[in-house]
Amino acid sequence: MSKLSHRIFLTILVLIVLVTLIYLIIRGNSYYNTSLEERVYHADHALLKPSGILGHGLGIAGSLFMITGMLSYMARKRYRSLSRLGLLKHWLEFHIFLCTLGPILVLFHTSYKFGGLVAISFWSMVAVFISGVIGRFIYLQIPRSIEGRELTLNEVREMKSDVAGILKNSYNLDEESFNTIVDSIKKKVGVYHNNAFVRYIRNRSEDRRSVRSVKNVLKQNKLKGAEFKKILDLVEEDITINRRIERLDTMQNLLKYWHVAHLPFALVMLLIMVLHVGVTILFGYRWIF
């Protein structure tokens, strides 16, 4: 899949989620804003209640999306026979799409009314969704190959460009300007703070200052257009790699702990969902079948 095709693919997935969410909000706004006691008299009650034609259908579709999203991604990761069916990161993106759209549909299936055992499944679903967002952030911090395999520390180091050599051979910079740019991409010790989040923010600020100083140097040397962009891209890429090297062990450990938290919530949600579906069928709710 080319870069353009990949962007179009992601754009379509995002649009499907947004359009579905907006449509369901607008379509059921009047009904969902009606008190639970008065909904039975609302014109859309037969359609939008959890056992209604649309409400019930949303529950079925949402459940199928989440189950498909979980099982397909797990199968792609575990079975080598599926390794040729697209890149792992594309499967992950489709997993995120289905496991974002699914909970939205389930939320409207409940018509904002949930309690008892089903409430445990619902809040487990919410926990899975939130932990998934966090997991996605951690996942993106770990450098990977184009197939989605985690890179080793040596492989990450090999990604660094010889910025100093490129500057020396291709650009006529004075010594001060050259040293300023080279210093900006040297591996710096992270700004220490007990809180990892504060440390992350401070390091980001330090990196932005380094990039600004490089921009000023390039402007002083009257570099513009493609040359300006090429050097700046090289500098930003090397700074990013430096920070990823610095955080690599931490992020890999966090990802392991994340799996320990994410999977149990998903299993609880799945188990209660199956029980809920079984009880629903037992009591004769067959939707349109």
Protein Blocks (a to p, Z undefined) as FASTA:
>chain_A
ZZklmmmmmmmmmmmmmmmmmmmmmmmmmmmmpcfklmmmpmklmmmmmklmklmmmmmm
mmmmmmmmmmmmmmmmmmmklmmnopfklmmmmmmmmmmmmmmmmmmmnnopaehjllmm
mmmmmmmmmmmmmmmmmmmmpccdfkopacdfklmmmmpccfklmmmmmpccdfklmmmm
mmmmpccdddddfblklmmmmmmmmmmmmmmmmmmmmmmnopghjlmmmmmmmmmmmmmm
mmmmmmmmmmmmmmmmmmmmmmmmmmmmmmmmmmmmmmmmmnopahjZZ
